[in-house]
């Protein structure tokens, strides 16, 4: 067993909107990402938990509904619900979802990345 320090983990990478796999529990991964600006609207075939560690993230959902998350808050986006994450200023987020889940969900775009493990 190895413990992970979140400060050090977030400091270990600088790319935005490029999640890093911090750990896995069964087939689900704990992914860390630094975000700023707007991301692509997408959905996943599985539930996805968003937790904000620092900053503020707005999740623009279907039907013109938004969920605003402040540091220390989280929400689960159900499978199939389209969402677009937006951060006016840099924010740090944690995602809990199956390890193989793509960051752009159902869409393949220039922002789709393979999730790298933390070093």
C-alpha positions as a Markdown table, in Angstrom:
| # | Residue | x | y | z |
|---|---|---|---|---|
| 1 | Unk | 0.0 | 0.0 | 0.0 |
| 2 | Unk | 1.2 | 3.4 | -0.9 |
| 3 | Unk | -0.3 | 6.7 | 0.2 |
| 4 | Unk | -0.7 | 9.7 | -2.1 |
| 5 | Unk | -0.4 | 13.3 | -1.2 |
| 6 | Unk | -2.9 | 15.3 | -3.3 |
| 7 | Unk | -0.7 | 18.5 | -3.2 |
| 8 | Unk | 2.2 | 16.6 | -4.7 |
| 9 | Unk | 0.0 | 14.7 | -7.1 |
| 10 | Unk | -1.5 | 17.9 | -8.6 |
| 11 | Unk | 1.9 | 19.5 | -8.7 |
| 12 | Unk | 3.3 | 16.6 | -10.7 |
| 13 | Unk | 1.6 | 17.6 | -14.0 |
| 14 | Unk | 0.6 | 20.9 | -15.7 |
| 15 | Unk | -1.6 | 20.0 | -18.6 |
| 16 | Unk | -5.2 | 21.1 | -18.3 |
| 17 | Unk | -8.1 | 18.9 | -19.2 |
| 18 | Unk | -5.8 | 15.9 | -19.2 |
| 19 | Unk | -6.8 | 13.6 | -16.3 |
| 20 | Unk | -4.2 | 11.5 | -14.5 |
| 21 | Unk | -5.0 | 8.2 | -12.9 |
| 22 | Unk | -4.1 | 8.5 | -9.2 |
| 23 | Unk | -5.4 | 5.1 | -8.1 |
| 24 | Unk | -8.0 | 2.4 | -8.9 |
| 25 | Unk | -10.6 | 0.6 | -6.8 |
| 26 | Unk | -11.7 | -2.5 | -8.5 |
| 27 | Unk | -12.5 | -1.2 | -12.1 |
| 28 | Unk | -13.1 | 2.4 | -11.1 |
| 29 | Unk | -10.3 | 5.0 | -11.2 |
| 30 | Unk | -9.7 | 8.1 | -9.1 |
| 31 | Unk | -8.6 | 10.7 | -11.7 |
| 32 | Unk | -7.1 | 14.1 | -11.1 |
| 33 | Unk | -7.3 | 17.0 | -13.5 |
| 34 | Unk | -6.5 | 20.7 | -13.5 |
| 35 | Unk | -9.1 | 22.6 | -15.6 |
| 36 | Unk | -9.7 | 26.2 | -16.9 |
| 37 | Unk | -12.0 | 27.5 | -19.6 |
| 38 | Unk | -14.7 | 25.4 | -21.3 |
| 39 | Unk | -14.5 | 21.8 | -22.2 |
| 40 | Unk | -16.5 | 19.8 | -24.9 |
| 41 | Unk | -20.1 | 18.9 | -24.2 |
| 42 | Unk | -20.3 | 15.1 | -23.9 |
| 43 | Unk | -21.9 | 12.3 | -22.1 |
| 44 | Unk | -20.8 | 8.9 | -20.7 |
| 45 | Unk | -22.4 | 5.5 | -20.7 |
| 46 | Unk | -21.7 | 5.2 | -17.0 |
| 47 | Unk | -22.2 | 7.5 | -14.0 |
| 48 | Unk | -19.3 | 10.0 | -13.3 |
| 49 | Unk | -18.6 | 11.6 | -10.0 |
| 50 | Unk | -17.1 | 15.1 | -10.1 |
| 51 | Unk | -15.5 | 16.6 | -7.0 |
| 52 | Unk | -13.9 | 20.0 | -6.8 |
| 53 | Unk | -10.7 | 20.3 | -4.7 |
| 54 | Unk | -10.0 | 24.0 | -5.4 |
| 55 | Unk | -11.7 | 26.6 | -7.4 |
| 56 | Unk | -15.2 | 26.5 | -8.9 |
| 57 | Unk | -16.6 | 24.4 | -11.7 |
| 58 | Unk | -19.9 | 24.8 | -13.5 |
| 59 | Unk | -21.4 | 21.8 | -15.1 |
| 60 | Unk | -23.7 | 22.9 | -17.9 |
| 61 | Unk | -26.3 | 20.1 | -18.2 |
| 62 | Unk | -29.1 | 19.2 | -20.6 |
| 63 | Unk | -32.3 | 21.4 | -20.4 |
| 64 | Unk | -30.2 | 24.5 | -19.6 |
| 65 | Unk | -29.6 | 23.4 | -16.1 |
| 66 | Unk | -26.3 | 24.1 | -14.4 |
| 67 | Unk | -24.7 | 22.6 | -11.3 |
| 68 | Unk | -22.1 | 24.9 | -9.7 |
| 69 | Unk | -19.5 | 23.1 | -7.6 |
| 70 | Unk | -17.3 | 24.9 | -5.1 |
| 71 | Unk | -14.2 | 23.5 | -3.4 |
| 72 | Unk | -15.2 | 20.5 | -1.3 |
| 73 | Unk | -18.4 | 19.7 | -3.2 |
| 74 | Unk | -19.2 | 16.9 | -5.5 |
| 75 | Unk | -22.0 | 15.6 | -7.7 |
| 76 | Unk | -22.7 | 12.4 | -9.7 |
| 77 | Unk | -23.7 | 13.0 | -13.3 |
| 78 | Unk | -25.9 | 10.0 | -14.3 |
| 79 | Unk | -25.0 | 8.0 | -17.4 |
| 80 | Unk | -26.3 | 9.5 | -20.6 |
| 81 | Unk | -26.6 | 13.1 | -19.2 |
| 82 | Unk | -24.8 | 15.5 | -21.5 |
| 83 | Unk | -22.6 | 17.9 | -19.6 |
| 84 | Unk | -20.0 | 20.6 | -20.3 |
| 85 | Unk | -17.6 | 21.5 | -17.6 |
| 86 | Unk | -16.6 | 25.1 | -17.4 |
| 87 | Unk | -14.1 | 26.8 | -15.0 |
| 88 | Unk | -13.7 | 30.6 | -15.2 |
| 89 | Unk | -10.4 | 30.3 | -13.3 |
| 90 | Unk | -8.1 | 27.3 | -12.8 |
| 91 | Unk | -9.7 | 24.6 | -10.7 |
| 92 | Unk | -8.6 | 21.2 | -9.5 |
| 93 | Unk | -11.0 | 18.3 | -9.8 |
| 94 | Unk | -11.2 | 14.6 | -8.9 |
| 95 | Unk | -13.2 | 12.2 | -11.0 |
| 96 | Unk | -14.4 | 8.8 | -10.0 |
| 97 | Unk | -15.4 | 6.6 | -13.0 |
| 98 | Unk | -14.4 | 3.4 | -14.7 |
| 99 | Unk | -10.7 | 3.4 | -15.5 |
| 100 | Unk | -11.2 | 3.1 | -19.3 |
| 101 | Unk | -13.7 | 6.0 | -19.5 |
| 102 | Unk | -12.5 | 8.6 | -22.0 |
| 103 | Unk | -12.4 | 12.2 | -20.9 |
| 104 | Unk | -14.6 | 13.2 | -23.9 |
| 105 | Unk | -17.1 | 10.4 | -23.2 |
| 106 | Unk | -19.1 | 9.6 | -26.3 |
| 107 | Unk | -17.2 | 11.9 | -28.5 |
| 108 | Unk | -13.7 | 11.6 | -30.1 |
| 109 | Unk | -12.3 | 15.0 | -30.5 |
| 110 | Unk | -8.9 | 16.7 | -30.6 |
| 111 | Unk | -9.2 | 17.0 | -26.8 |
| 112 | Unk | -9.6 | 13.2 | -26.3 |
| 113 | Unk | -6.6 | 11.9 | -24.4 |
| 114 | Unk | -5.4 | 8.6 | -23.0 |
| 115 | Unk | -5.4 | 8.7 | -19.2 |
| 116 | Unk | -1.8 | 8.6 | -17.9 |
| 117 | Unk | -0.9 | 7.3 | -14.5 |
| 118 | Unk | 0.6 | 9.7 | -12.0 |
| 119 | Unk | 4.3 | 9.3 | -11.7 |
